[in-house]
């Protein structure tokens, strides 16, 4: 049986996306915490771009970037399919993955930074007004769109759960970890869809590590060196 190693801070939405994807595939892997802010020689040897996650194969080969990793694993381990085979559906799924990784993650990561990392690294407390102003200005464009396309079921593309659903949930999870979850009153369809995804066993498998890792970030300003107990 192939046993991979997944390097990266578990609180990263890109690590979380890859983790959930691998769990949905039923793949065996070991997690190795890697601080994305500490660009060590070893880190840069694995990925010169200095970004996480990084997948290490049993033969020592490294593959970087969550989207590249997931595409690679889909080709190597095609069952169950998490990226549609149909060209148009595939394009839609990969576009939504990209939207999650960029537009959505930009918002959710900012919330995480304002609540967790900025206070830990600067000693300045959270400014509720700054958070409120940011959400008022930035959230409607992205979340109004996601509300308009959110499905009643588990899959946003052709009733087939996959990469788009995973990427969207992986980003929004940052807000839960920050203690400021998505407003389910304003965006009820998308919030309910998100909750269905994050309740899957594949997503729950990273939950305790996510929470513990966030607490380390909150108290030290750095990622843990190993998975917290």
C-alpha positions as a LaTeX table, in Angstrom:
\begin{tabular}{lrrr}
\hline
Residue & $x$ (\AA) & $y$ (\AA) & $z$ (\AA) \\
\hline
Unk1 & 0.00 & 0.00 & 0.00 \\
Unk2 & 1.30 & 3.45 & $-0.95$ \\
Unk3 & 1.76 & 5.70 & 2.07 \\
Unk4 & 2.23 & 9.37 & 1.27 \\
Unk5 & 3.45 & 12.20 & 3.48 \\
Unk6 & 1.52 & 15.47 & 3.44 \\
Unk7 & 3.62 & 18.44 & 4.55 \\
Unk8 & 2.03 & 21.69 & 5.71 \\
Unk9 & 0.24 & 23.46 & 8.55 \\
Unk10 & $-3.13$ & 21.78 & 8.96 \\
Unk11 & $-4.83$ & 25.14 & 9.51 \\
Unk12 & $-4.02$ & 26.08 & 5.90 \\
Unk13 & $-7.08$ & 25.78 & 3.65 \\
Unk14 & $-4.86$ & 24.33 & 0.94 \\
Unk15 & $-3.55$ & 21.61 & 3.24 \\
Unk16 & $-7.11$ & 21.02 & 4.43 \\
Unk17 & $-8.35$ & 20.72 & 0.84 \\
Unk18 & $-5.67$ & 18.16 & 0.03 \\
Unk19 & $-6.24$ & 16.25 & 3.28 \\
Unk20 & $-10.00$ & 15.93 & 2.67 \\
Unk21 & $-9.41$ & 14.98 & $-0.97$ \\
Unk22 & $-7.03$ & 12.20 & 0.07 \\
Unk23 & $-9.40$ & 10.94 & 2.75 \\
Unk24 & $-12.26$ & 10.83 & 0.24 \\
Unk25 & $-9.97$ & 8.75 & $-1.99$ \\
Unk26 & $-9.24$ & 6.38 & 0.88 \\
Unk27 & $-5.50$ & 7.05 & 0.60 \\
Unk28 & $-3.06$ & 6.35 & 3.42 \\
Unk29 & $-0.86$ & 9.27 & 4.42 \\
Unk30 & 1.12 & 10.70 & 7.30 \\
Unk31 & 0.88 & 14.38 & 8.14 \\
Unk32 & 3.97 & 16.48 & 8.78 \\
Unk33 & 3.49 & 19.97 & 10.18 \\
Unk34 & 5.37 & 22.62 & 8.19 \\
Unk35 & 5.27 & 26.31 & 9.08 \\
Unk36 & 4.55 & 28.26 & 5.86 \\
Unk37 & 6.19 & 31.37 & 7.35 \\
Unk38 & 9.49 & 29.64 & 8.17 \\
Unk39 & 11.30 & 29.27 & 4.84 \\
Unk40 & 13.97 & 26.81 & 5.92 \\
Unk41 & 16.48 & 25.28 & 3.54 \\
Unk42 & 14.67 & 21.95 & 3.82 \\
Unk43 & 11.31 & 23.60 & 3.06 \\
Unk44 & 12.65 & 25.33 & $-0.04$ \\
Unk45 & 14.32 & 22.12 & $-1.19$ \\
Unk46 & 10.90 & 20.46 & $-1.21$ \\
Unk47 & 9.21 & 23.43 & $-2.90$ \\
Unk48 & 11.32 & 26.37 & $-4.13$ \\
Unk49 & 8.15 & 28.50 & $-4.20$ \\
Unk50 & 7.97 & 28.19 & $-0.41$ \\
Unk51 & 4.29 & 27.27 & $-0.28$ \\
Unk52 & 2.23 & 24.48 & 1.21 \\
Unk53 & 1.05 & 21.79 & 0.89 \\
Unk54 & 3.75 & 19.47 & $-0.39$ \\
Unk55 & 3.07 & 15.81 & $-1.12$ \\
Unk56 & 5.96 & 13.42 & $-0.62$ \\
Unk57 & 5.75 & 10.09 & $-2.39$ \\
Unk58 & 7.33 & 6.89 & $-1.01$ \\
Unk59 & 10.27 & 7.19 & $-3.42$ \\
Unk60 & 11.07 & 10.71 & $-2.18$ \\
Unk61 & 9.47 & 12.60 & $-5.06$ \\
Unk62 & 7.86 & 15.91 & $-4.06$ \\
Unk63 & 4.74 & 17.44 & $-5.62$ \\
Unk64 & 3.69 & 20.95 & $-4.58$ \\
Unk65 & 0.51 & 23.05 & $-4.84$ \\
Unk66 & $-2.85$ & 21.73 & $-3.67$ \\
Unk67 & $-4.49$ & 21.89 & $-7.10$ \\
Unk68 & $-1.58$ & 20.11 & $-8.76$ \\
Unk69 & $-1.53$ & 17.47 & $-6.02$ \\
Unk70 & $-5.26$ & 16.79 & $-6.29$ \\
Unk71 & $-5.12$ & 16.58 & $-10.08$ \\
Unk72 & $-2.17$ & 14.18 & $-9.85$ \\
Unk73 & $-3.90$ & 11.97 & $-7.29$ \\
Unk74 & $-7.07$ & 11.92 & $-9.39$ \\
Unk75 & $-5.07$ & 10.51 & $-12.28$ \\
Unk76 & $-3.12$ & 8.00 & $-10.18$ \\
Unk77 & $-6.12$ & 6.95 & $-8.05$ \\
Unk78 & $-9.20$ & 7.54 & $-10.24$ \\
Unk79 & $-11.73$ & 5.88 & $-7.91$ \\
Unk80 & $-13.79$ & 7.37 & $-6.48$ \\
Unk81 & $-13.83$ & 10.18 & $-9.02$ \\
Unk82 & $-13.58$ & 13.62 & $-7.42$ \\
Unk83 & $-12.95$ & 15.58 & $-10.62$ \\
Unk84 & $-15.55$ & 15.12 & $-13.38$ \\
Unk85 & $-14.54$ & 13.34 & $-16.58$ \\
Unk86 & $-16.97$ & 15.34 & $-18.73$ \\
Unk87 & $-15.05$ & 18.28 & $-20.17$ \\
Unk88 & $-17.62$ & 20.95 & $-19.38$ \\
Unk89 & $-18.30$ & 19.67 & $-15.87$ \\
Unk90 & $-14.57$ & 19.36 & $-15.25$ \\
Unk91 & $-14.06$ & 22.96 & $-16.30$ \\
Unk92 & $-16.86$ & 24.09 & $-13.99$ \\
Unk93 & $-15.47$ & 22.12 & $-11.05$ \\
Unk94 & $-11.93$ & 23.40 & $-11.55$ \\
Unk95 & $-13.16$ & 26.97 & $-11.95$ \\
Unk96 & $-15.02$ & 26.75 & $-8.64$ \\
Unk97 & $-11.92$ & 25.26 & $-7.04$ \\
Unk98 & $-9.91$ & 28.23 & $-8.30$ \\
Unk99 & $-12.60$ & 30.65 & $-7.10$ \\
Unk100 & $-12.43$ & 29.06 & $-3.66$ \\
Unk101 & $-8.63$ & 29.20 & $-3.61$ \\
Unk102 & $-8.52$ & 32.88 & $-4.60$ \\
Unk103 & $-11.61$ & 35.04 & $-4.10$ \\
Unk104 & $-13.14$ & 33.07 & $-1.22$ \\
Unk105 & $-9.93$ & 32.18 & 0.54 \\
Unk106 & $-8.80$ & 35.80 & 0.38 \\
Unk107 & $-11.77$ & 36.77 & 2.54 \\
Unk108 & $-11.71$ & 33.84 & 4.94 \\
Unk109 & $-7.95$ & 33.97 & 5.45 \\
Unk110 & $-8.17$ & 37.66 & 6.27 \\
Unk111 & $-10.70$ & 36.91 & 9.01 \\
Unk112 & $-8.37$ & 34.23 & 10.38 \\
Unk113 & $-5.44$ & 36.63 & 10.37 \\
Unk114 & $-7.40$ & 39.40 & 12.08 \\
Unk115 & $-8.56$ & 37.13 & 14.90 \\
Unk116 & $-5.60$ & 34.77 & 15.28 \\
Unk117 & $-2.29$ & 35.73 & 13.69 \\
Unk118 & $-2.19$ & 39.52 & 13.87 \\
Unk119 & $-2.95$ & 39.63 & 17.62 \\
Unk120 & $-0.47$ & 36.81 & 18.27 \\
Unk121 & 2.32 & 38.44 & 16.30 \\
Unk122 & 1.75 & 42.11 & 17.20 \\
Unk123 & 0.17 & 41.94 & 20.64 \\
Unk124 & $-2.68$ & 44.14 & 19.42 \\
Unk125 & $-6.20$ & 42.91 & 20.25 \\
Unk126 & $-8.81$ & 42.24 & 17.61 \\
Unk127 & $-10.54$ & 45.39 & 16.39 \\
Unk128 & $-14.25$ & 44.43 & 16.03 \\
Unk129 & $-14.98$ & 47.52 & 13.96 \\
Unk130 & $-12.20$ & 46.67 & 11.51 \\
Unk131 & $-13.59$ & 43.16 & 11.15 \\
Unk132 & $-17.13$ & 44.46 & 10.67 \\
Unk133 & $-16.06$ & 47.02 & 8.07 \\
Unk134 & $-14.09$ & 44.40 & 6.14 \\
Unk135 & $-17.03$ & 42.00 & 6.05 \\
Unk136 & $-19.48$ & 44.74 & 5.05 \\
Unk137 & $-17.27$ & 45.88 & 2.18 \\
Unk138 & $-15.91$ & 42.57 & 0.92 \\
Unk139 & $-18.29$ & 39.72 & 1.74 \\
Unk140 & $-21.44$ & 40.47 & $-0.32$ \\
Unk141 & $-19.86$ & 40.12 & $-3.76$ \\
Unk142 & $-18.47$ & 36.65 & $-3.06$ \\
Unk143 & $-21.06$ & 35.20 & $-0.72$ \\
Unk144 & $-24.06$ & 36.54 & $-2.65$ \\
Unk145 & $-22.74$ & 34.68 & $-5.68$ \\
Unk146 & $-22.11$ & 31.47 & $-3.71$ \\
Unk147 & $-25.59$ & 31.71 & $-2.20$ \\
Unk148 & $-27.04$ & 31.89 & $-5.72$ \\
Unk149 & $-25.32$ & 28.68 & $-6.85$ \\
Unk150 & $-25.39$ & 26.65 & $-3.62$ \\
Unk151 & $-27.06$ & 23.25 & $-4.13$ \\
Unk152 & $-29.74$ & 21.63 & $-2.00$ \\
Unk153 & $-27.64$ & 18.46 & $-1.87$ \\
Unk154 & $-23.97$ & 17.73 & $-1.29$ \\
Unk155 & $-22.53$ & 18.56 & $-4.72$ \\
Unk156 & $-22.29$ & 21.88 & $-6.51$ \\
Unk157 & $-21.37$ & 20.32 & $-9.88$ \\
Unk158 & $-23.68$ & 17.74 & $-11.48$ \\
Unk159 & $-24.66$ & 16.02 & $-8.21$ \\
Unk160 & $-21.15$ & 14.55 & $-7.94$ \\
Unk161 & $-19.32$ & 15.42 & $-4.74$ \\
Unk162 & $-15.78$ & 16.45 & $-5.53$ \\
Unk163 & $-13.00$ & 18.98 & $-5.70$ \\
Unk164 & $-15.21$ & 22.09 & $-5.89$ \\
Unk165 & $-17.16$ & 21.15 & $-2.76$ \\
Unk166 & $-13.95$ & 20.32 & $-0.91$ \\
Unk167 & $-12.18$ & 23.56 & $-1.86$ \\
Unk168 & $-15.13$ & 25.77 & $-0.91$ \\
Unk169 & $-15.52$ & 24.13 & 2.49 \\
Unk170 & $-11.77$ & 24.17 & 3.17 \\
Unk171 & $-11.71$ & 27.94 & 2.80 \\
Unk172 & $-14.83$ & 28.72 & 4.85 \\
Unk173 & $-13.57$ & 26.50 & 7.68 \\
Unk174 & $-11.05$ & 29.27 & 8.48 \\
Unk175 & $-13.90$ & 31.43 & 9.74 \\
Unk176 & $-15.09$ & 28.72 & 12.12 \\
Unk177 & $-11.56$ & 28.33 & 13.46 \\
Unk178 & $-11.32$ & 32.10 & 13.95 \\
Unk179 & $-14.50$ & 32.02 & 16.03 \\
Unk180 & $-16.50$ & 34.10 & 13.56 \\
Unk181 & $-18.53$ & 31.66 & 11.44 \\
Unk182 & $-20.39$ & 32.55 & 8.28 \\
Unk183 & $-23.68$ & 34.40 & 8.77 \\
Unk184 & $-26.21$ & 31.62 & 8.13 \\
Unk185 & $-29.09$ & 34.08 & 8.38 \\
Unk186 & $-27.87$ & 36.17 & 5.46 \\
Unk187 & $-26.54$ & 33.27 & 3.35 \\
Unk188 & $-28.62$ & 30.27 & 4.49 \\
Unk189 & $-28.34$ & 28.04 & 1.40 \\
Unk190 & $-24.58$ & 28.29 & 1.16 \\
Unk191 & $-24.14$ & 27.97 & 4.93 \\
Unk192 & $-26.25$ & 24.78 & 4.99 \\
Unk193 & $-24.35$ & 23.36 & 2.02 \\
Unk194 & $-21.05$ & 24.17 & 3.73 \\
Unk195 & $-22.17$ & 22.43 & 6.93 \\
Unk196 & $-23.05$ & 19.30 & 4.99 \\
Unk197 & $-19.58$ & 19.18 & 3.48 \\
Unk198 & $-17.68$ & 19.92 & 6.68 \\
Unk199 & $-19.69$ & 17.21 & 8.49 \\
Unk200 & $-18.39$ & 14.45 & 6.22 \\
Unk201 & $-16.01$ & 11.96 & 7.89 \\
Unk202 & $-13.20$ & 13.09 & 5.58 \\
Unk203 & $-13.49$ & 16.66 & 6.88 \\
Unk204 & $-14.07$ & 15.64 & 10.48 \\
Unk205 & $-10.81$ & 13.67 & 10.40 \\
Unk206 & $-8.79$ & 16.90 & 10.45 \\
Unk207 & $-11.06$ & 18.79 & 12.86 \\
Unk208 & $-9.23$ & 18.17 & 16.15 \\
Unk209 & $-5.82$ & 18.86 & 14.62 \\
Unk210 & $-7.20$ & 22.06 & 13.04 \\
Unk211 & $-8.47$ & 23.34 & 16.37 \\
Unk212 & $-5.29$ & 22.43 & 18.24 \\
Unk213 & $-3.08$ & 23.96 & 15.53 \\
Unk214 & $-5.09$ & 27.19 & 15.61 \\
Unk215 & $-4.61$ & 27.37 & 19.36 \\
Unk216 & $-0.84$ & 27.09 & 18.89 \\
Unk217 & $-0.97$ & 29.88 & 16.29 \\
Unk218 & $-3.08$ & 31.96 & 18.70 \\
Unk219 & $-0.70$ & 31.58 & 21.63 \\
Unk220 & 2.69 & 31.58 & 19.89 \\
Unk221 & 2.20 & 33.18 & 16.48 \\
Unk222 & 3.82 & 30.15 & 14.87 \\
Unk223 & 2.73 & 26.79 & 13.52 \\
Unk224 & 3.41 & 23.75 & 15.70 \\
Unk225 & 6.42 & 21.62 & 14.82 \\
Unk226 & 4.39 & 18.42 & 15.16 \\
Unk227 & 0.67 & 17.65 & 15.26 \\
Unk228 & $-0.70$ & 18.80 & 18.63 \\
Unk229 & $-2.16$ & 16.04 & 20.82 \\
\hline
\end{tabular}
